């Protein structure tokens, strides 16, 4: 009935950069757990291969160990990509916070409208106490 009268659904609030970073970190943690399980399994296969006599059974164990090693490498690649993504998200959050701080400082300077405040703002923006034409 709501569709017939085109009632709008309430939209979820947009996720923030910190939320996205947390999700990526959690995914990385689950991949780390999978890698640890594969390490344990690889160690078990390694011990079994040492104890076995050469032959087709040992070759089969080696093949299984190689498949698990390939899985482990795949998971490690995924973990590395997630770490890079997390780093980029952290950089975006840092830049956004810096912009908010500069904006707050600029609004303070506009409300105070003092000469000292304007000079300190120019110093933080340009790295010098005054602009080149004020020297």
Beta strands, then each sheet from edge to edge (+ up, - down):
end
